[in-house]
């Protein structure tokens, strides 16, 4: 079956300052691990053709489809606050862009496709674990309604990747509204290349903010999208783990699922990333870090905005935008449909009690409106006291927790991609068994439904199953 991908490569039409053109490095013996047929259909692609020998060869980088324009993008970034003037796609190659049947433009990128000029002495490869992690978590995030890059396919390479030990290699095909990052703007601003900065801004506006008026309008759009995105992360107990400026997109999509995790037991300063020694990107600091990143974007755009005061005013709007979005998320999670003064204190009171009660984040919110909610706390009476206040608040809407149960279940998932389950699936896959990976992907596709036979996937880890740290894929 012939493979046809209708490429229309707008980023490749920018000049050579923005990227390096090069092909992926061929792999030894590619084989298909997973193909996201639903996403392929949404993109207007033939899933059967993608699963054919030619399709697998293209997904592995062994064959360049007609119309592709392979390139590695250049960008800079602040990594844990430290400035890196030249980063770029060190292990990823953008094959090209397509316009889906509904008119949306998407990048198709191969991640783990070999070295590039930006690899910084790395091998440009990915081993199986990070590929499966990103496949699972990005698709779980999509099912949860959170803007995210997505996984079109995962391919085993047949090659060995050397990390702490020899590990099986793999490549992820990632789909994104674009891969333009805050760090992309920082790169050209740091070089004082106003011409390139102008071209990038015009490209980003055309792609993501068609109605924006200039660089300030673009900045406002990015700020609004990120405020909403971070609020959605917070509502799921999600810790990104590596919120560097090169990992913040202009599109407002979640990108780069390296040392990320969904919390089990709730704590506002929860950190998972093995390299986040000082808790810079802890759960409760994510909004502050987003604002910090956005300030770097504003600084980069100053040559085009012209007025420091205008850029500062835009950044200063972020806290209120975030607070509004956070309250919208958590009012829904607690079944509140009206806005009353004191709602934020009521919600925060619950979360403080969750910390002291060692309560599971996801299961506590899912259990609201049922008798089992109190069982999530080591001292159930702690919850009983809060529930009385909650019932009083709901009575102001002529409602009860039981009457709002359907709404609560629509706002609070039964299933998240729990880290210990991901690790179990990875370990089984390394040994050649993909059943746990496939089961997890299937269950997480409907996270708000009653889990039924997947009830075990909703349980927090046993002591011996706890994964205290997560790692970058490099």
Residue pairs with C-beta under 8 A, 6 or more apart in sequence:
1 46
1 48
1 49
1 52
1 54
1 55
2 49
2 54
3 46
3 49
3 50
3 52
3 54
3 55
3 58
3 65
4 46
4 49
4 65
4 66
5 45
5 58
5 65
5 66
5 67
5 68
5 95
5 96
5 98
5 108
6 44
6 67
6 98
6 99
7 65
7 67
7 68
7 69
7 95
7 96
7 97
7 98
8 96
8 97
8 98
8 99
8 105
9 67
9 68
9 69
9 96
9 97
10 97
10 105
10 203
10 206
10 207
11 18
11 19
11 71
11 73
11 94
11 97
11 107
11 178
11 203
12 19
12 21
12 69
12 71
12 96
14 199
14 200
14 203
15 196
15 199
17 74
17 188
17 193
17 196
18 73
18 74
18 196
18 200
19 71
19 72
19 73
19 74
19 94
20 71
20 72
20 74
20 88
20 116
20 117
20 118
21 69
21 70
21 71
22 70
22 71
22 72
22 93
22 116
22 117
23 61
23 64
23 70
23 93
24 60
24 61
24 62
24 64
24 70
24 93
24 110
24 113
24 114
25 61
25 113
25 114
25 115
25 124
26 60
26 61
26 62
27 60
27 61
27 62
27 157
27 158
27 159
27 169
27 171
28 157
28 158
28 159
29 157
29 158
29 159
30 56
30 57
30 59
30 60
30 62
30 155
30 156
30 157
30 158
30 171
31 56
31 155
31 156
31 158
32 51
32 56
32 59
32 153
32 154
32 155
32 156
33 131
33 132
33 153
33 154
33 155
33 156
33 170
33 429
33 434
33 437
34 135
34 151
34 153
34 154
34 434
34 437
34 438
34 441
35 47
35 50
35 51
35 152
35 153
36 139
36 150
36 151
36 152
36 153
37 47
39 150
39 151
39 152
39 175
40 46
40 47
40 50
40 152
41 47
42 100
42 101
42 102
43 98
43 100
43 106
43 152
43 175
44 98
44 100
44 101
45 98
49 55
50 56
50 58
50 59
50 152
50 153
54 63
56 155
57 63
58 64
58 65
58 95
59 110
59 152
59 153
59 155
59 171
59 173
60 110
60 155
60 157
60 171
61 93
61 110
61 113
61 114
61 171
64 70
64 95
65 95
67 96
68 95
68 96
69 95
69 96
70 93
70 94
70 95
70 96
71 93
71 94
72 88
72 89
72 90
72 92
72 93
72 94
72 116
72 117
72 118
73 88
73 89
73 94
73 179
73 184
74 86
74 87
74 88
74 89
74 118
74 184
74 187
75 87
75 88
75 181
75 183
75 184
75 186
75 187
75 246
76 83
76 84
76 85
76 86
76 87
76 183
76 184
76 186
76 187
76 190
76 245
76 246
77 83
77 84
77 87
77 181
77 182
77 183
77 186
77 244
77 245
77 246
77 247
78 84
78 183
78 186
78 244
78 245
78 246
78 293
78 296
79 87
79 244
79 246
80 244
80 275
80 276
80 280
81 280
84 246
85 187
85 190
86 118
86 187
87 118
87 120
87 183
87 187
87 246
88 116
88 117
88 118
89 116
89 118
89 179
90 115
90 116
90 118
90 119
90 120
90 122
90 124
90 474
91 111
91 112
91 113
91 114
91 115
91 116
91 119
91 122
91 123
91 124
91 125
91 126
91 474
92 109
92 110
92 111
92 112
92 113
92 116
92 174
93 109
93 110
93 113
93 114
93 116
94 107
94 108
94 109
94 179
95 108
95 109
95 110
96 107
96 108
97 105
97 106
97 107
97 108
98 105
98 106
98 108
99 105
99 106
100 106
104 177
105 177
105 178
105 207
106 175
106 176
106 177
107 174
107 175
107 176
107 177
107 178
107 179
108 152
108 173
108 174
108 175
109 173
109 174
109 175
109 176
109 179
110 171
110 172
110 173
110 174
111 126
111 131
111 134
111 171
111 172
111 173
111 174
112 124
112 125
112 126
112 131
112 157
112 169
112 170
112 171
112 172
113 124
113 171
114 124
114 125
115 122
115 123
115 124
116 124
122 474
123 161
123 162
125 157
125 159
125 161
125 169
126 161
126 169
126 170
126 171
126 172
126 473
127 161
127 163
127 167
127 168
127 169
127 170
127 473
128 156
128 167
128 168
128 169
128 170
128 426
128 429
128 430
129 167
129 426
129 430
129 473
130 258
130 472
130 473
131 154
131 170
131 171
131 172
131 473
132 154
132 170
132 422
132 425
132 426
132 429
132 437
133 257
133 422
133 426
133 473
134 151
134 172
134 174
134 257
134 473
135 151
135 154
135 172
135 441
136 417
136 422
136 425
136 437
136 440
136 441
136 444
137 257
137 260
137 417
137 422
138 148
138 149
138 150
138 151
138 174
138 254
138 257
139 150
139 151
139 441
139 444
139 445
140 416
140 417
140 444
140 447
141 148
141 238
141 254
142 148
142 150
143 444
143 445
143 446
143 447
144 236
144 413
144 416
144 447
145 232
146 229
146 232
146 233
146 236
146 238
146 254
147 225
147 229
147 232
147 251
147 252
147 253
147 254
148 253
148 254
148 255
149 174
149 175
149 176
149 253
149 254
149 255
150 174
150 175
150 176
151 172
151 173
151 174
151 175
152 173
152 174
152 175
153 172
153 173
154 170
154 171
154 172
154 173
155 170
155 171
155 173
156 168
156 169
156 170
157 168
157 169
157 170
157 171
158 169
159 169
160 166
160 167
160 168
160 169
161 167
161 168
161 169
167 430
168 430
176 249
176 251
176 253
176 255
177 207
177 208
177 249
177 251
177 253
178 204
178 207
178 208
178 249
178 250
178 251
179 249
179 255
180 200
180 203
180 204
180 207
180 208
180 249
180 250
180 251
181 245
181 246
181 247
181 248
181 249
181 250
181 255
182 222
182 245
182 246
182 248
182 249
182 250
182 293
182 294
182 296
182 297
182 300
183 244
183 245
183 246
183 248
184 200
184 250
185 197
185 200
185 201
185 297
185 300
185 301
186 245
186 296
186 297
186 300
188 196
188 197
188 200
188 300
189 197
189 299
189 300
189 301
189 302
189 303
190 300
192 303
194 303
194 304
197 300
197 301
197 303
197 304
198 304
201 214
201 215
201 218
201 301
201 304
204 218
204 250
205 212
205 214
205 217
205 218
208 218
208 221
208 250
208 251
209 217
209 218
209 221
211 217
212 218
212 220
212 221
214 304
214 305
215 301
215 304
215 305
216 301
216 305
216 310
216 311
216 314
218 250
218 301
219 294
219 297
219 298
219 301
219 305
219 311
219 314
220 314
220 317
222 250
222 252
222 294
222 297
223 294
223 314
223 315
223 317
223 318
223 321
224 321
225 251
225 252
226 248
226 252
226 290
226 293
226 294
226 318
227 290
227 318
227 321
227 322
227 324
227 325
228 252
228 321
228 325
229 252
229 253
229 254
230 286
230 287
230 290
230 322
230 325
231 287
231 322
231 325
231 326
231 328
231 329
232 325
232 329
233 239
233 240
233 254
233 286
234 283
234 286
234 287
234 326
234 329
235 326
235 329
235 330
235 332
235 333
236 262
236 362
236 413
236 416
237 262
237 263
237 266
237 283
237 361
237 362
237 416
238 260
238 261
238 262
238 263
238 283
239 260
239 261
239 262
239 263
239 270
239 271
239 272
239 273
239 281
239 282
239 283
239 286
240 247
240 254
240 260
240 281
240 286
241 258
241 259
241 260
241 261
241 271
241 272
241 273
241 276
241 281
241 470
242 256
242 258
242 259
242 260
242 273
242 275
242 276
242 281
242 472
243 281
243 286
243 289
243 290
243 293
244 293
245 293
245 296
245 297
247 255
247 256
248 255
248 290
248 293
248 294
248 297
249 255
258 273
258 470
258 471
258 472
258 473
258 474
259 272
259 273
259 274
259 275
259 276
259 469
259 470
259 471
259 472
260 272
260 470
261 272
261 419
261 467
261 470
262 361
262 362
262 416
262 417
262 418
262 419
263 270
263 283
263 361
263 362
264 360
264 361
264 362
264 418
264 419
264 460
264 461
264 466
265 358
265 359
265 360
265 361
265 460
266 351
266 354
266 355
266 359
266 360
266 361
266 364
267 283
267 355
268 282
268 283
268 284
268 351
268 355
269 279
269 282
269 283
269 284
269 285
270 282
270 283
270 284
271 279
271 281
271 282
271 283
272 419
272 467
272 468
272 469
272 470
273 281
273 469
273 470
273 471
273 472
274 469
274 470
274 471
274 472
275 472
276 282
279 285
280 289
281 289
287 319
287 322
287 326
290 318
290 322
291 315
291 318
291 319
291 322
294 315
294 318
295 315
298 305
298 311
298 312
298 314
298 315
299 311
301 311
302 308
302 311
305 311
323 344
327 339
327 343
327 344
327 347
330 344
330 347
331 337
331 339
331 343
331 347
332 407
332 411
333 347
333 365
333 368
333 408
333 411
333 412
334 346
334 347
334 350
334 365
334 368
334 390
334 408
335 368
335 369
335 394
335 399
335 401
335 404
335 407
335 408
335 411
336 343
336 393
336 394
336 397
337 397
337 399
337 407
338 396
338 397
340 393
340 396
343 393
346 389
346 390
346 393
349 386
349 389
350 386
350 390
353 359
353 377
353 382
353 383
353 386
354 361
354 364
354 376
354 377
356 382
357 376
357 377
357 378
357 379
357 382
357 383
358 377
358 378
359 376
359 377
359 383
360 376
360 460
362 412
362 413
362 414
362 416
362 458
363 376
363 458
363 460
364 373
364 376
364 377
365 408
365 411
365 412
366 408
366 409
366 412
366 413
366 414
366 458
367 373
367 375
367 376
368 390
368 401
368 408
368 412
369 401
369 402
369 404
369 405
369 408
370 405
373 383
373 387
374 380
374 383
374 384
374 387
376 383
377 383
387 401
390 401
391 400
391 401
394 400
394 401
394 404
401 408
409 448
410 448
412 448
413 447
413 448
414 447
414 448
414 449
414 450
414 451
414 458
415 443
415 444
415 446
415 447
415 451
415 454
415 457
415 458
416 444
416 447
417 440
417 444
418 457
418 460
418 461
419 461
419 467
419 470
420 461
420 465
420 466
420 467
421 436
421 440
421 457
422 440
423 467
424 436
424 465
425 436
425 437
425 440
426 437
428 434
428 435
428 436
428 437
429 436
429 437
439 454
440 457
443 451
443 454
443 457
451 457
451 458
461 467
